[in-house]
Amino acid sequence: MSKVKFSALLGAAAILLGATMTGPAVAGGLAVGIQGSAIYIETSGTETLKSNSVESKASESAAGAVPGAFIQYTFGDDGFVIGVEKMPGQMSMGRQERTTTDALAGNDPNNTSDAPSVTQIAKAQIKDHYGLYLETPGFGPAGFFAKVGYSEFLIETNESLGTGAAYNNVTSNGTTIGLGFKGAADSGMLLKVSAEYTDYDSVTLKSVGSDVATTIKADPETYALKLSLGYQF
């Protein structure tokens, strides 16, 4: 986890909230709203070839914006919050393209001189992301709060492999920690700005449909600046 990246996001959250609304949200009740997240994702992993057990390491990164929605309940006695959020959009985890030789398509697997070249394109996307979270009350004039959460998402693979192989889709879980600022107006308008870091479980993808099978193990993590706007009843 990069402290520099997280600190920069937290500073941006403070500036954004300070320019719009101040005052911690303390009243209890149900709230619903929409979200927008600017997300930076880093993925590191390994690829192991079945044919020769050769392992290669790689890392990918991508950035994007994802919309979402939330529903939460604030306990009036102490100000703690429990909520559910959903991000229906999708975001790329990265893309790799390379040209290789398909030895099994040649006349002699031990001699690749007559084997054709094939283009391998592998890419994956995060989609159908939802999470459960807990927030502390807002402290101080700016409503400083901390957040922890649990999330789950689908990794949808989209590949075009000359060997005929394909990867199945998998689901992964993640743990989120966040810091931010929140405020509420007398009208019931609720605003939250937070910097969040999510560490996802390792995922394993095994190719099917070809003798030249590979196994990919990946460790994704994300940094996000999230703006939430809602109404508290």
C-alpha positions in Angstrom: 0.0 0.0 0.0 1.5 3.3 -1.0 1.3 5.9 1.7 2.0 8.7 -0.8 -1.0 7.8 -3.0 -3.3 7.4 -0.1 -2.2 10.7 1.5 -2.7 12.5 -1.8 -6.2 11.1 -2.1 -7.1 12.1 1.4 -5.9 15.7 0.8 -8.0 15.9 -2.3 -11.0 14.7 -0.3 -10.5 17.4 2.3 -10.3 20.1 -0.4 -13.4 18.9 -2.2 -15.5 18.8 0.9 -14.3 22.1 2.2 -15.3 23.7 -1.1 -18.9 22.5 -0.8 -20.2 21.7 2.7 -19.0 21.6 6.3 -20.6 20.2 9.4 -20.6 16.5 10.5 -23.7 14.4 9.9 -25.0 13.4 13.3 -28.7 12.8 12.9 -29.8 9.2 12.7 -31.9 7.7 10.0 -31.9 6.1 6.5 -30.0 7.6 3.6 -29.8 6.7 -0.1 -27.6 8.3 -2.8 -25.3 8.0 -5.7 -21.5 7.8 -5.9 -18.7 8.5 -8.3 -15.3 6.9 -7.9 -12.0 7.7 -9.6 -10.1 4.4 -9.3 -6.5 3.4 -9.9 -5.9 -0.3 -10.0 -2.6 -2.2 -9.7 -2.3 -5.9 -10.5 0.8 -8.0 -10.0 1.0 -11.7 -10.8 2.7 -14.6 -12.4 2.0 -16.8 -15.5 3.0 -20.4 -15.5 3.1 -22.4 -18.8 2.0 -26.0 -18.5 4.2 -27.2 -21.3 7.5 -26.3 -19.6 6.5 -24.9 -16.2 8.3 -21.6 -17.0 7.0 -18.8 -14.8 7.0 -15.2 -15.8 6.1 -12.2 -13.6 4.2 -9.1 -14.8 2.4 -6.1 -13.4 -0.4 -4.0 -14.9 -2.1 -0.8 -13.9 -5.1 1.1 -15.1 -7.3 4.1 -14.1 -10.9 4.9 -14.7 -14.1 6.4 -13.3 -17.0 4.2 -12.0 -20.5 5.2 -10.9 -22.3 3.7 -8.0 -25.1 3.9 -5.5 -25.5 3.3 -1.8 -28.0 2.9 1.0 -27.1 3.3 4.6 -28.4 3.7 8.1 -27.0 6.0 10.7 -27.6 5.1 14.4 -28.8 8.2 16.1 -27.4 7.3 19.5 -23.8 7.2 18.5 -23.5 8.2 14.8 -22.1 4.9 13.5 -23.1 4.0 10.0 -23.7 0.6 8.3 -24.3 0.6 4.6 -24.4 -1.3 1.3 -22.9 0.1 -1.9 -23.0 -1.1 -5.5 -20.9 -0.2 -8.5 -22.6 -1.6 -11.7 -20.0 -0.3 -14.0 -16.8 -2.0 -15.1 -13.1 -1.2 -15.3 -10.2 -2.7 -17.1 -7.5 -4.6 -15.0 -5.0 -4.3 -17.9 -4.3 -5.8 -21.3 -1.4 -7.8 -22.6 -0.6 -8.7 -26.3 2.2 -10.8 -27.6 3.1 -12.9 -30.7 4.3 -16.4 -30.0 4.9 -19.7 -31.8 2.3 -22.5 -31.7 4.6 -25.4 -31.6 1.8 -28.0 -31.4 0.4 -26.7 -34.7 3.6 -27.5 -36.6 4.7 -30.8 -38.1 7.1 -31.5 -35.3 6.6 -30.2 -31.7 10.3 -30.4 -31.1 11.1 -28.3 -34.2 9.4 -24.9 -34.3 10.9 -23.8 -37.6 7.6 -24.6 -39.5 5.3 -23.7 -36.6 2.9 -20.8 -37.3 2.9 -17.5 -35.2 -0.2 -16.7 -33.2 -1.2 -13.5 -31.5 -2.2 -13.8 -27.9 -4.4 -11.0 -26.5 -5.3 -11.3 -22.8 -7.4 -8.8 -20.9 -9.7 -8.7 -17.9 -12.3 -6.4 -16.4 -13.7 -5.8 -12.9 -17.5 -5.6 -12.9 -20.6 -6.2 -10.6 -18.8 -4.8 -7.6 -20.7 -4.5 -4.3 -19.7 -4.0 -0.7 -20.8 -3.7 2.9 -19.2 -1.0 5.0 -19.1 0.5 8.5 -18.3 4.1 9.2 -17.4 6.0 12.4 -19.3 9.1 13.4 -18.0 12.4 11.9 -15.6 14.1 14.2 -14.8 17.8 14.3 -16.2 20.7 12.1 -15.3 18.8 8.9 -16.8 15.5 10.0 -13.7 13.4 9.7 -14.5 9.7 9.7 -12.9 6.3 9.1 -14.4 3.4 7.2 -13.9 -0.4 6.9 -15.6 -2.6 4.4 -15.9 -6.0 2.6 -16.5 -6.2 -1.1 -16.9 -8.8 -3.8 -16.7 -8.5 -7.6 -16.5 -10.5 -10.8 -13.4 -10.7 -12.9 -14.5 -11.1 -16.5 -11.8 -12.3 -18.8 -11.8 -11.2 -22.4 -9.1 -13.0 -24.5 -8.3 -13.8 -28.1 -5.8 -16.6 -28.0 -4.4 -18.2 -31.1 -4.0 -21.5 -29.4 -7.8 -21.7 -28.8 -7.4 -21.5 -25.0 -9.8 -19.4 -22.8 -10.0 -18.4 -19.2 -13.1 -18.8 -17.0 -14.6 -15.8 -15.1 -13.9 -15.8 -11.3 -15.1 -13.8 -8.3 -12.9 -12.2 -5.7 -13.3 -10.6 -2.3 -11.6 -7.6 -0.9 -11.1 -5.6 2.3 -11.4 -1.8 2.3 -10.1 0.8 4.6 -10.8 4.5 4.1 -10.6 8.0 5.6 -12.7 10.9 4.7 -15.0 13.8 5.5 -18.8 14.0 5.6 -21.4 16.6 6.2 -25.2 17.1 6.2 -27.3 20.1 5.5 -30.5 21.0 7.3 -32.4 20.1 4.1 -31.3 16.4 4.5 -28.6 16.6 1.8 -25.7 14.3 2.6 -22.2 14.6 1.2 -19.2 12.4 1.7 -15.7 12.5 0.2 -13.3 9.7 1.0 -9.9 8.2 0.1 -10.1 4.4 0.0 -7.7 1.5 -0.4 -8.9 -2.0 -1.2 -6.7 -5.2 -1.0 -8.3 -8.0 -2.9 -7.7 -11.7 -2.5 -5.4 -13.4 -4.9 -7.2 -14.9 -7.9 -6.1 -17.9 -10.0 -7.1 -18.3 -13.7 -6.5 -21.6 -15.5 -6.9 -21.8 -19.3 -9.1 -24.4 -20.9 -9.6 -25.6 -24.4 -6.0 -26.1 -25.4 -3.1 -28.5 -24.6 -1.0 -25.4 -24.2 -2.6 -24.5 -20.8 -1.4 -21.7 -18.6 -2.1 -20.7 -15.0 -2.3 -17.0 -14.1 -2.2 -15.8 -10.5 -3.0 -12.2 -9.8 -3.0 -9.9 -6.7 -5.1 -6.8 -7.5 -5.4 -3.7 -5.3 -7.1 -0.3 -5.8 -6.8 3.3 -4.7 -10.0 5.3 -5.0 -11.3 8.9 -4.4 -15.0 8.6 -3.9 -17.7 11.3 -3.8 -21.1 10.3 -2.4 -24.1 12.5 -2.6 -27.4 11.5 -1.0 -30.5 12.3 1.0 -30.9 11.4 4.7 -34.5 10.9 5.8 
